[in-house]
Amino acid sequence: MSRVGLLGLPTDRHSSFLRGAAAAPAVIRAALHSAHSHLTATNGAQMDAVLADLGDAPLCEDEGDFDRMVAAVAGAFRAGPAVVLGGDHAVTYPVLAGIAAAGLAPPQIVHIDAHSDLYDDFEGDPLSHASPFARIMERGLAAGLTQLGIRTPNAHLLAQAKRFGVRVFSPETYAAGMASLPTGPTYISIDLDGLDPAYAPGVSHHEPGGLTTREVLRVIWETPGPVIGGDIVELNPGRDVNGMTATLAAKLLKELAARISADSFS
């Protein structure tokens, strides 16, 4: 199995409504290594052999954090594939900028979320966690964008999806989304509110009617790939119930790292 870097980006400076996601990387790591958990993915990969924990980027919650995140991500991806722990979804824009800075070609993105995060400028903040994919697509940092679980469309977001050629699938059209997953090097971005709140209560924006854990696992393992990286974002530990969402995030981390490792090895 090939090693996969693990990088934390503990920031929620660009969150709307509630903050708290900055605490997530430490909580996900604690859930992964908890005595009630285990370190084996479904394909048998052992996380103590697969994951190379790079720690957290040294963020300050100020204007310089964007460049700090780009630099940290570039360093991680120069060494090999990586999984990033947010933080809120605003981190995905500097992550893709960091992948480009590492010299990698723009990947396809498979994005799991309740929200399409394509706002041109949300509440006066173009770097909002509601806007990362608008910035990514504007800069040509992705070869394409496929979104699954989306259930909060409005006229602006539909227009943005059309503008950027985004393929958008709701939970009701999940099967069509799975049939439309892209080929080629792919980055998987998992916003935990893409899952139904019954599975992921520890998020800032509850949106009923979401995906199941099993459906998200299918995306991880059935994306044609190769999968070259990914992120898990928007865990808000202060909203969690008995660590359910942290445990879910740790499970998704294991499976995503195992998939990336298997693809890198092959």
N, C-alpha and C positions, 0 to 999 in steps of 0.2 A: 504493500500500500504506500502511495505517495503522501508526503507530509502536506498538511494544509494549515496555513497561518490563521490565527484567530486574533482579531484586532477589535478593541472596544473604542467607540466614539461616544463618550458620555456627555451628550449635550441635548438640551431641549429649549434652547434660546429662541428658536423659531417656531415653537408650538403655539397653536391657538387654543383657546378655551381653558386648558389645564396644562400645567407643567408637572414634571415627575419622571419623565422617561430617561432623564440623565442618570438616574440611579440604576438603570436596567442592566448594564453589562456585568456589574458585580453580582447582582441577584441571579442572573442566568448562570454565571459560573458557579455560584454556590449551589444552585439546583442541580447542575450537571454533576458536581462532586459530592452531593449529599449522600449520607448513608442509606437513604431510602431509594436511591437511584442506582444506576449501573452505567458502565462506559461502553456498552456494546450496541452497535447499530444493527438493523435488521439483516444486513448482508454479512454480519459477523465481524465487521471492522471494529477494532478496539481504539477508542479515542485517545488512550494514553500513547498509542503508537502513531495515530493519525494527526492529532492536533498539535501544533506548535504555538503555544500561547505567547503572543507578542505584547501582551499588556494593553493598556489604554493609551491613546494619543494624549499628549499633555495640553489639554484644552483649558481655556480661561473664560469662556462665555463672553467673548468680546469679538470685535470685528476681525481680529487676526485669526480666529478659529478656522475659517474657511481654508486659508492657505496651510494652516497646521494639519488639517485633515487631509488635504490633497497630498502633502508631503509624506504623511504617515502611511497613507494608502499606497502611494507610489513605491515607497520602500518595501511594503509588504508584498506587493505583486511583482516587484523585480525579483524577489526571492522565490516566487511560486504562487500557486493559487491561494485564495484566502476567503474567509468568511468574516463579515463585519457585524458587530453587535451595536445597534443604536441603543439609546438615543431615539430621537424622533425621525420621521421620514425625510426631513430636510437633509440628513447625512448622505442620502443616495446620490445627490448631485455632486458633492465633492468626491465621493467614492468613484464615480464614473470619470470625473476629471483626473483623479489619481491613477486610474487604470490607463488612461490615455498618456499621462505623464510617464508611466512605466514603460511605454513603448508598445503597448498592446493595441491591436486593431479594435475599433468599436464593436462590442458584442451585441447580439440580440439580448433583449431584456424580457423575461417573463415576470410579471408583476402581479402579486396576490394582494388584494386590498378591498375594503368596502368603498373606498374613494379613489377616483382616478388621479388625483394630485396633479392636475394639469392646469390649475389656475394660472393665468398670466401674471396676476399680482393680487395676492389674497390679503385683504385688510392693510394695504399699503406696504406689504413685505414681499418683494419678489423672491426672497430666499425662504419663504414660509414652507412648513412641512406640507402645505397644500399645493405647492408649486414645483417640486423638484423635477418632475418629468417634463414640464414645459421648458425648463432651463436645459435639461439633457438633450431634448430633441432639437431645440434651437441651435445648440452648439455642435450637433452632429456627433454626439458622444455614444450613440447607440445605432446599430444597424437596423433596428426595428423594435417595436414595443407591442407586446401582447399582454392584455390585462384580464385577470379572472377574478370573479367575486364582486364586481363593481355593482353597487346598488344605490348610488346617490347621484344620478345624472341630473344635470340641468342644462339649459340652452347653451351657456358659455362653455361648459365642459364638453358637450357634444360637438360644438363648433371647433374646439381645440383638438379633439380627437380626430375630426375630419381634416383639420389643417395639417396635422403631423402624420396622418396615415396610421393611427393607432387602431389595433384590433381589440375591441372591448367586448367582454362577455360577462353577463350577470350570472348569479348562481343558477338561475333557471336555464341558462344556455351553457352550462358547464361542459356537457358532452361535446358540443360544437367547439368550445374553447380547447378542449383536450385534442380534438382532431385537427386543430389549427396551430398547435405548438410549433415554433420555428425550428429549423435545423441550423447547424453551425454553432460556433462558440457562443455560449449563453450564460448570462448572469441572472440569477433568480433573486428577486427582492420580495421578502415576505413581511407585510404589515400584519401584525397579529389581529387587528380588527377586521381583516379579511375573513377570519373565521367567525362563526356565530358566537355571540356573547356567552352562550351556554358552555362553549369550549374555552373561551378566552375572555373572562370577565375583567381581567386586569389591564384594561386599555382606557384611554381617555375618552374615546368616542364610541360608545356602544351603538351598533347598528344591527338590529335583529334580521334574521333571514340569511345568514352567511354560510360559508363553506364548513364542512366537517373536517375533523383532523385527518380522517382517511383520505378525503379528496385532496387535501394539501400534500399529503405524502405521495399520492399518485403523481401530482405535478412534479415533485422532486425526482421521482424515479422513472417517470415516463417521458419527461422532456427529452427530445432526441439528442441534444447536446452536440459536443461535449460541454459539460457545465464547468465554467472556469472560475466561478466565484459567486458570492451572494451575500445578502444581508438579512437580518431579523431585527425588526424595529417596532417601536411604539408600545413596548411593555411599560406600563405605569404601575410600579410595585405598590403604591399607595392605594390603588383601586383593586388589587388582587384579592382573591378569596382562597384562603388556605394554601397559597402558593400554586394554585392550579395553572395559572398562565405562565408562571416562571418554569414550572415543570414541563409544560407544553413547549415553551421556547427551547428548553434544553433538549427535548426530544427532537425537535426540528433541526437544531444545531447538529446533533449526532448524524441524522439522516443526510442533511445537506453536505456535511463534511465527508461522510462516507461516499456519497455520490461523486463529489468533486475528486476525491482521492482515487476512486476507481477509474474515473475518466482520465485523470492525469497519468496513472500507471499504465493504462492501455495505450 
